[in-house]
Amino acid sequence: MIKRIYENHKETIHNFIWRSLQTFGKQGITFLIFIISAKLLIPYEFGIYNYVLAIIFFLIIFGDFGISTATSKYVAEYNATDKEKLKLILFNSGVMILGLTVLITILTLLLGKFFLEEKYVYVLYLLPLIFLAPMTSLYDGIYRGLKKFKKLAIISIIVGVVSLSFVYFLIKSYGLIGALIAQNLFYLILFLTLALGYREFSFKWDREVMKKVGRYSFTYGLAIIGNYLFIRFGILILGHYNYIEQIGTYELLNKIFMILVLPFTMLGQVVAPNFSVFSAKKKYRVIYNKLKFYTITFFVIGIILGILLYFVLPEIIKIFFAEYYDSLFDEIFIFSLIIFVTNVWAATVDAGILIPTGYASTMAKLYLILGIFSSILSLVLVNIFGYMGVIYAFTISSVLMAVGLRIIYFNKLRMLVTKI
């Protein structure tokens, strides 16, 4: 039985293993920076650290705007249909990212001090990430589209190990500033290494490639903005109302849950090229049947993990982060857990099926609606319930997203299947 399952899914299993190792190299080191910061910084500084990161990654969204995800989709397609077009993707996508990041950087320098006041100086330390993060994601998308998961894993692990040599030293010696600088150095080294590992590209403008990638990335970029609005924008609201320590506690839980969701996202990224091919060949019944299986499977897994973590995670926090285990933790924990469960339901299906089959526009519309709804709800509830109002808004929006998007996508696929 196990052998048959392995033989039927051999490529997916191997790619998932390598993708897991790659993610450990990249996300593992950023999580390590986060954990070291949580241990070495006082809770208020840790809250500032997370608030500034929330701001900078909000800006990064506009620097990437879905280009890296769109790149992965078209790399997979062109690799199967047009090798010459494949060579043009990196340059044309990179030019779009460069243009966007320069614009975002200029606007930040001109307007940042007015909006961020005393926290503006910390954002300046992270400005290089506005370019470096989208570019590493772009290369990541290319490697994934080509199914070069092994090579991507080796690069990421090496960079992660090298980065360990300076992360602890910087945070221990320079505190909050050291934690910010460590982020820049890690992304810079990763970007340069990924660039050296992929050289099969041409410095040539191609209007068709830029148009295709640009159009799809714009659609997915809207989805990412909507996603940020209902999952992350509340952090900016909390910071505006000076709930800094509350940000620290929420982000500690959020980052732990993000790491636990990563395997499900990685699985989606591993199977995504296969679903791009299914979609290109109009195999809608295959997609629909696999969608049902994935949805039921991850619904059950999410519930089981939620119950398990309800009992286990508080004990872990008591041991390793005792200074955060207080009444504030108790108030936030259950809602963060609900958000985690809904993310388990959504992660693999969204990354592995919905996006590569060309339904990013559906995601974008729902995310934007929910993002606007969540932002307004956060602003209303924060004035009624304080910081917990934002947490309530996060939770409500997350559940609506997980359930609503699946219902819409099932109905759209069902219509395509009935036409076959």
Backbone torsions as a table, in degrees:
resi	resn	phi	psi	omega
1	MET	NA	-53.4	-179.6
2	ILE	-63.5	-40.3	179.8
3	LYS	-63.6	-39.6	-179.7
4	ARG	-65.5	-42.2	178.4
5	ILE	-62.1	-41.4	180.0
6	TYR	-63.6	-44.6	-178.7
7	GLU	-64.6	-37.3	-178.6
8	ASN	-72.4	-26.6	-175.7
9	HIS	-125.6	30.8	-174.2
10	LYS	-57.3	-50.0	-178.1
11	GLU	-62.3	-44.8	-179.0
12	THR	-62.7	-41.7	-179.6
13	ILE	-64.0	-46.1	179.7
14	HIS	-63.0	-45.2	-179.7
15	ASN	-64.4	-36.7	179.4
16	PHE	-65.6	-40.1	179.1
17	ILE	-62.1	-46.1	-179.9
18	TRP	-68.2	-37.0	178.0
19	ARG	-65.0	-36.0	178.0
20	SER	-64.2	-43.9	178.7
21	LEU	-64.7	-38.9	178.9
22	GLN	-64.9	-42.0	-179.2
23	THR	-66.7	-35.7	175.4
24	PHE	-60.0	-39.9	179.9
25	GLY	-66.7	-38.9	-176.9
26	LYS	-90.4	-62.2	-177.6
27	GLN	-69.3	-31.1	-179.7
28	GLY	-61.7	-40.9	-178.0
29	ILE	-72.8	-37.1	177.4
30	THR	-67.5	-35.7	176.1
31	PHE	-68.0	-36.9	177.9
32	LEU	-63.8	-42.5	175.8
33	ILE	-57.9	-42.2	-179.9
34	PHE	-62.9	-46.6	-178.0
35	ILE	-65.9	-43.5	178.3
36	ILE	-62.7	-39.3	178.2
37	SER	-63.3	-41.2	179.3
38	ALA	-62.6	-34.4	-178.1
39	LYS	-80.8	-37.7	-171.7
40	LEU	-94.4	-24.4	-179.9
41	LEU	-92.6	149.3	173.2
42	ILE	-70.1	155.5	-175.8
43	PRO	-51.3	-37.5	-179.1
44	TYR	-67.3	-45.2	178.3
45	GLU	-63.7	-37.5	178.0
46	PHE	-63.7	-37.3	175.8
47	GLY	-64.5	-41.9	177.0
48	ILE	-61.1	-44.2	179.2
49	TYR	-55.4	-46.9	-178.7
50	ASN	-72.1	-34.3	176.9
51	TYR	-63.4	-44.8	-180.0
52	VAL	-66.0	-40.6	176.9
53	LEU	-62.0	-39.2	178.3
54	ALA	-61.2	-39.6	178.4
55	ILE	-66.0	-48.8	-174.4
56	ILE	-67.5	-36.1	179.1
57	PHE	-76.2	-21.5	169.9
58	PHE	-66.0	-42.6	177.3
59	LEU	-67.6	-36.2	180.0
60	ILE	-62.4	-33.6	177.8
61	ILE	-54.1	-41.8	-178.6
62	PHE	-76.6	-22.8	176.4
63	GLY	-75.6	-33.5	177.6
64	ASP	-92.5	-52.5	179.5
65	PHE	50.5	42.5	174.7
66	GLY	82.3	1.7	-176.8
67	ILE	-63.1	-41.8	-178.3
68	SER	-64.4	-38.6	178.8
69	THR	-69.9	-42.5	177.2
70	ALA	-63.1	-36.6	178.5
71	THR	-60.0	-45.0	179.2
72	SER	-58.3	-42.3	-179.6
73	LYS	-61.7	-48.1	-175.4
74	TYR	-79.5	-25.3	172.6
75	VAL	-62.9	-44.5	178.8
76	ALA	-62.2	-41.7	-178.8
77	GLU	-70.0	-48.8	-178.5
78	TYR	-67.9	-29.8	177.2
79	ASN	-63.8	-28.2	179.4
80	ALA	-92.0	-22.1	-171.7
81	THR	-122.9	-29.1	-172.8
82	ASP	-152.7	95.6	-175.8
83	LYS	-66.5	-30.3	-179.8
84	GLU	-70.1	-41.0	176.8
85	LYS	-64.2	-33.8	-179.9
86	LEU	-57.5	-40.5	-177.8
87	LYS	-67.9	-17.3	-175.4
88	LEU	-90.8	-12.7	-171.2
89	ILE	-66.8	-46.2	-175.4
90	LEU	-58.3	-50.4	-176.5
91	PHE	-63.6	-47.7	-176.6
92	ASN	-68.4	-38.4	176.4
93	SER	-69.0	-39.4	179.6
94	GLY	-63.6	-37.9	178.1
95	VAL	-63.2	-41.7	178.5
96	MET	-63.1	-42.5	179.2
97	ILE	-64.7	-43.1	179.9
98	LEU	-59.6	-46.0	179.9
99	GLY	-60.8	-45.1	-179.2
100	LEU	-65.8	-43.7	-176.3
101	THR	-69.3	-34.7	176.0
102	VAL	-63.8	-44.1	179.3
103	LEU	-62.1	-45.7	-179.3
104	ILE	-64.4	-39.6	179.6
105	THR	-63.7	-44.5	179.6
106	ILE	-62.1	-45.0	179.6
107	LEU	-63.4	-37.5	178.7
108	THR	-64.9	-42.7	179.6
109	LEU	-65.8	-35.2	-177.7
110	LEU	-78.6	-38.5	-171.0
111	LEU	-111.7	-13.7	-172.1
112	GLY	-58.4	-45.2	-176.3
113	LYS	-63.5	-34.4	-178.9
114	PHE	-65.9	-41.9	-176.0
115	PHE	-86.2	-34.3	-171.4
116	LEU	-100.4	-15.1	177.4
117	GLU	53.2	-124.2	-172.3
118	GLU	-68.1	-17.3	-179.4
119	LYS	-87.2	-4.3	-178.2
120	TYR	-59.7	-39.3	-176.7
121	VAL	-61.2	-34.2	179.6
122	TYR	-70.9	-33.9	177.5
123	VAL	-64.6	-36.3	179.9
124	LEU	-58.7	-36.6	179.3
125	TYR	-62.4	-28.3	-176.0
126	LEU	-100.8	5.3	-178.8
127	LEU	-55.4	-37.1	178.2
128	PRO	-56.2	-27.6	-179.4
129	LEU	-65.1	-24.0	-179.3
130	ILE	-59.7	-31.0	175.7
131	PHE	-96.8	-44.1	-172.7
132	LEU	-65.5	-42.5	-178.1
133	ALA	-63.5	-47.8	177.1
134	PRO	-62.2	-35.6	-179.0
135	MET	-70.6	-38.1	175.3
136	THR	-66.0	-35.6	176.8
137	SER	-67.4	-35.7	177.7
138	LEU	-62.1	-49.0	178.2
139	TYR	-63.7	-38.8	177.1
140	ASP	-58.1	-42.9	179.2
141	GLY	-63.2	-38.2	178.9
142	ILE	-67.1	-47.4	179.1
143	TYR	-60.4	-41.6	-179.7
144	ARG	-66.2	-43.4	-179.8
145	GLY	-61.3	-31.9	178.2
146	LEU	-87.6	-0.1	-177.6
147	LYS	60.6	31.3	177.5
148	LYS	-89.5	56.1	-175.5
149	PHE	-68.7	-34.4	-179.9
150	LYS	-65.5	-48.1	-179.3
151	LYS	-63.6	-41.9	179.1
152	LEU	-62.3	-38.7	179.7
153	ALA	-66.3	-45.6	-178.6
154	ILE	-61.4	-44.5	179.2
155	ILE	-61.1	-47.8	-176.0
156	SER	-65.3	-38.9	179.7
157	ILE	-66.0	-44.5	179.5
158	ILE	-61.0	-46.4	179.6
159	VAL	-63.1	-40.1	179.0
160	GLY	-62.3	-43.7	179.8
161	VAL	-65.2	-43.9	178.3
162	VAL	-60.5	-40.1	-177.3
163	SER	-66.1	-27.0	179.7
164	LEU	-59.3	-25.5	-176.3
165	SER	-68.6	-23.5	-177.6
166	PHE	-117.3	-15.6	-175.3
167	VAL	-61.1	-56.6	-176.7
168	TYR	-62.6	-41.9	-179.1
169	PHE	-60.1	-45.2	-177.7
170	LEU	-64.5	-44.8	-177.8
171	ILE	-70.1	-41.4	-179.9
172	LYS	-65.1	-38.5	-174.6
173	SER	-85.7	-35.9	-172.0
174	TYR	-121.2	5.8	173.8
175	GLY	61.0	-131.0	-176.6
176	LEU	-59.0	-43.6	179.5
177	ILE	-63.6	-39.8	178.4
178	GLY	-62.7	-38.4	178.1
179	ALA	-63.7	-38.9	179.5
180	LEU	-69.2	-43.6	179.2
181	ILE	-63.8	-37.2	179.1
182	ALA	-59.3	-38.7	177.2
183	GLN	-60.3	-46.8	-179.7
184	ASN	-60.6	-47.6	-177.3
185	LEU	-62.3	-41.8	-179.5
186	PHE	-62.1	-48.5	-178.7
187	TYR	-66.8	-33.5	177.7
188	LEU	-64.9	-47.5	179.9
189	ILE	-63.2	-42.1	179.9
190	LEU	-63.5	-43.9	179.7
191	PHE	-59.7	-48.7	-178.1
192	LEU	-63.6	-39.8	-179.3
193	THR	-68.5	-42.7	177.5
194	LEU	-62.8	-38.8	179.6
195	ALA	-64.4	-40.4	178.6
196	LEU	-67.2	-27.0	-176.9
197	GLY	-83.1	-10.2	-179.8
198	TYR	-132.9	111.9	-176.3
199	ARG	-125.8	7.6	-177.3
200	GLU	-88.9	68.2	-179.8
201	PHE	-144.2	165.7	-178.6
202	SER	-123.4	139.0	175.0
203	PHE	-84.0	78.2	-176.0
204	LYS	-144.9	129.7	175.7
205	TRP	-67.7	139.7	173.5
206	ASP	-142.0	111.3	-174.4
207	ARG	-63.8	-37.8	-177.9
208	GLU	-66.3	-46.7	-179.9
209	VAL	-62.2	-47.0	-179.1
210	MET	-62.5	-38.5	-179.5
211	LYS	-66.2	-45.4	-179.0
212	LYS	-64.9	-50.7	-179.7
213	VAL	-63.5	-42.5	-179.1
214	GLY	-62.6	-43.6	-178.3
215	ARG	-64.8	-47.7	-177.7
216	TYR	-70.6	-36.7	179.3
217	SER	-66.7	-35.0	178.0
218	PHE	-62.3	-43.3	178.7
219	THR	-62.8	-47.2	-179.5
220	TYR	-69.9	-33.2	177.1
221	GLY	-60.3	-38.8	175.9
222	LEU	-63.1	-38.2	177.8
223	ALA	-63.7	-40.6	-179.4
224	ILE	-66.1	-40.8	178.0
225	ILE	-62.5	-45.0	177.2
226	GLY	-60.3	-42.6	178.1
227	ASN	-60.9	-43.2	179.1
228	TYR	-64.0	-40.6	-177.4
229	LEU	-60.4	-40.5	-176.6
230	PHE	-95.0	-9.4	177.7
231	ILE	-109.6	-33.0	-170.5
232	ARG	-121.4	-24.7	-174.0
233	PHE	-61.9	-28.8	177.7
234	GLY	-59.4	-27.1	176.9
235	ILE	-62.7	-39.8	178.1
236	LEU	-66.2	-35.7	176.9
237	ILE	-66.3	-44.0	177.4
238	LEU	-59.7	-41.5	178.7
239	GLY	-65.4	-39.1	178.7
240	HIS	-61.2	-36.6	179.3
241	TYR	-89.9	9.3	177.0
242	ASN	62.3	33.3	171.0
243	TYR	-88.0	63.3	-171.1
244	ILE	-71.0	-47.3	-179.6
245	GLU	-66.9	-32.0	176.4
246	GLN	-64.6	-36.6	175.6
247	ILE	-60.7	-44.1	-179.2
248	GLY	-59.0	-45.9	-179.3
249	THR	-66.5	-45.9	179.9
250	TYR	-62.3	-42.8	-178.0
251	GLU	-69.7	-31.3	175.2
252	LEU	-60.4	-48.7	177.1
253	LEU	-64.7	-43.4	-176.9
254	ASN	-61.8	-43.0	-179.2
255	LYS	-67.0	-39.3	177.1
256	ILE	-61.6	-44.5	179.8
257	PHE	-68.6	-33.1	177.4
258	MET	-63.1	-41.2	177.6
259	ILE	-62.3	-40.2	-179.3
260	LEU	-70.4	-25.4	178.0
261	VAL	-81.6	-22.3	-175.0
262	LEU	-51.8	-43.3	179.3
263	PRO	-57.2	-34.1	-179.7
264	PHE	-73.4	-37.4	175.6
265	THR	-67.2	-42.6	179.3
266	MET	-61.5	-41.4	178.0
267	LEU	-60.2	-41.2	177.1
268	GLY	-61.5	-42.7	-180.0
269	GLN	-67.3	-31.3	179.1
270	VAL	-70.4	-42.2	-177.8
271	VAL	-85.8	-11.6	-176.3
272	ALA	-55.4	-45.1	178.6
273	PRO	-58.5	-34.0	178.3
274	ASN	-64.9	-40.7	-179.5
275	PHE	-73.9	-26.0	172.8
276	SER	-63.1	-40.8	178.6
277	VAL	-68.9	-43.7	176.7
278	PHE	-56.1	-43.2	-178.9
279	SER	-67.0	-42.9	-179.9
280	ALA	-62.9	-32.2	179.9
281	LYS	-93.1	5.7	177.6
282	LYS	58.9	37.7	177.2
283	LYS	-89.2	67.1	-173.0
284	TYR	-70.0	-31.8	179.3
285	ARG	-67.5	-37.9	176.9
286	VAL	-63.0	-44.7	179.5
287	ILE	-61.9	-44.1	-177.1
288	TYR	-63.5	-44.3	-179.2
289	ASN	-65.8	-41.1	178.0
290	LYS	-68.0	-34.6	178.1
291	LEU	-62.2	-43.0	178.1
292	LYS	-61.0	-45.0	-179.0
293	PHE	-62.9	-46.8	-179.3
294	TYR	-63.1	-41.9	-176.8
295	THR	-63.8	-47.5	180.0
296	ILE	-65.5	-44.0	-177.7
297	THR	-59.5	-49.1	-174.8
298	PHE	-79.2	-19.9	171.7
299	PHE	-64.9	-47.3	179.9
300	VAL	-65.1	-45.4	-179.4
301	ILE	-61.0	-41.4	-179.5
302	GLY	-61.2	-43.7	179.6
303	ILE	-64.0	-45.1	-179.5
304	ILE	-62.3	-46.0	179.5
305	LEU	-63.8	-38.1	179.0
306	GLY	-61.0	-45.2	178.9
307	ILE	-63.9	-43.7	-179.5
308	LEU	-62.2	-46.8	-177.2
309	LEU	-70.2	-25.1	177.9
310	TYR	-58.8	-36.1	-178.9
311	PHE	-92.3	-31.8	-171.3
312	VAL	-88.7	-45.2	-170.5
313	LEU	-61.7	-43.2	178.4
314	PRO	-56.2	-35.9	178.7
315	GLU	-66.7	-36.6	178.3
316	ILE	-67.2	-41.7	178.6
317	ILE	-62.5	-39.8	178.5
318	LYS	-57.9	-38.6	-175.4
319	ILE	-77.6	-48.0	-170.6
320	PHE	-97.9	-25.9	-177.3
321	PHE	-134.8	56.7	-174.5
322	ALA	-57.6	-31.6	-177.6
323	GLU	-68.0	-15.6	179.5
324	TYR	-100.8	-6.6	-179.1
325	TYR	-89.0	93.4	-178.1
326	ASP	-148.0	-166.7	-179.3
327	SER	-62.2	-31.3	177.4
328	LEU	-63.4	-43.3	177.2
329	PHE	-60.1	-46.5	-178.8
330	ASP	-59.4	-37.1	-179.0
331	GLU	-70.0	-38.1	-173.6
332	ILE	-87.3	-30.8	-168.0
333	PHE	-54.6	-52.6	-173.3
334	ILE	-62.6	-35.0	-180.0
335	PHE	-73.9	-36.8	174.5
336	SER	-63.8	-35.7	179.3
337	LEU	-66.3	-41.0	177.5
338	ILE	-62.0	-42.5	178.0
339	ILE	-61.9	-41.1	178.0
340	PHE	-59.6	-46.6	-178.8
341	VAL	-60.4	-44.1	179.7
342	THR	-65.8	-32.1	177.4
343	ASN	-69.1	-34.8	175.1
344	VAL	-62.8	-42.3	178.0
345	TRP	-59.0	-39.1	-168.8
346	ALA	-92.4	-32.5	-164.4
347	ALA	-55.7	-53.5	-175.0
348	THR	-69.2	-43.0	-178.7
349	VAL	-64.2	-45.1	-177.6
350	ASP	-65.7	-49.9	-176.6
351	ALA	-74.5	-33.4	-172.3
352	GLY	-95.6	-25.3	-174.8
353	ILE	-122.8	-55.5	-172.0
354	LEU	-62.9	-50.9	-177.2
355	ILE	-67.1	-51.6	-177.8
356	PRO	-67.5	-16.8	177.2
357	THR	-90.3	7.4	171.4
358	GLY	91.5	19.3	-177.9
359	TYR	-109.4	29.5	176.2
360	ALA	-63.0	-29.9	179.8
361	SER	-64.1	-37.3	176.8
362	THR	-63.0	-44.7	177.4
363	MET	-62.0	-43.3	-177.7
364	ALA	-59.4	-45.9	-178.1
365	LYS	-62.8	-46.5	-178.5
366	LEU	-67.8	-41.4	-180.0
367	TYR	-63.3	-40.5	179.9
368	LEU	-65.2	-43.5	178.6
369	ILE	-61.4	-48.3	179.9
370	LEU	-68.0	-33.9	179.0
371	GLY	-64.4	-45.1	177.7
372	ILE	-65.1	-44.2	178.3
373	PHE	-59.3	-45.4	-177.5
374	SER	-66.4	-39.8	-179.9
375	SER	-63.9	-45.3	178.6
376	ILE	-65.3	-43.8	179.4
377	LEU	-61.4	-40.4	178.6
378	SER	-61.7	-44.0	-179.4
379	LEU	-64.7	-34.7	178.8
380	VAL	-73.6	-50.4	-173.6
381	LEU	-71.4	-28.5	179.4
382	VAL	-65.0	-27.3	178.0
383	ASN	-83.3	-12.4	178.5
384	ILE	-101.3	-47.6	-174.5
385	PHE	-110.1	4.0	-175.8
386	GLY	72.9	-147.3	-176.7
387	TYR	-60.7	-29.1	180.0
388	MET	-66.7	-23.1	176.6
389	GLY	-59.7	-38.4	177.7
390	VAL	-68.3	-40.2	178.7
391	ILE	-63.8	-40.7	176.7
392	TYR	-60.2	-43.8	-179.1
393	ALA	-63.9	-42.2	175.7
394	PHE	-54.2	-49.5	-173.3
395	THR	-66.4	-48.3	179.7
396	ILE	-58.2	-46.4	-178.3
397	SER	-65.9	-37.6	-179.6
398	SER	-64.5	-43.1	178.6
399	VAL	-65.7	-43.6	178.8
400	LEU	-61.2	-38.8	178.7
401	MET	-64.4	-51.2	-175.5
402	ALA	-60.7	-42.6	-177.7
403	VAL	-79.3	-48.0	-174.6
404	GLY	-63.6	-44.5	-177.4
405	LEU	-65.2	-37.8	178.4
406	ARG	-65.7	-41.2	178.7
407	ILE	-61.6	-46.4	-179.0
408	ILE	-62.7	-46.3	-176.9
409	TYR	-67.1	-40.3	176.5
410	PHE	-58.1	-44.7	-178.6
411	ASN	-64.8	-40.5	179.2
412	LYS	-65.2	-43.0	179.1
413	LEU	-67.7	-38.5	179.3
414	ARG	-59.6	-39.6	178.6
415	MET	-64.3	-39.8	178.9
416	LEU	-68.3	-37.9	-179.8
417	VAL	-65.2	-40.6	-177.8
418	THR	-67.7	-18.5	-180.0
419	LYS	-85.2	-13.6	-177.6
420	ILE	-71.3	NA	NA
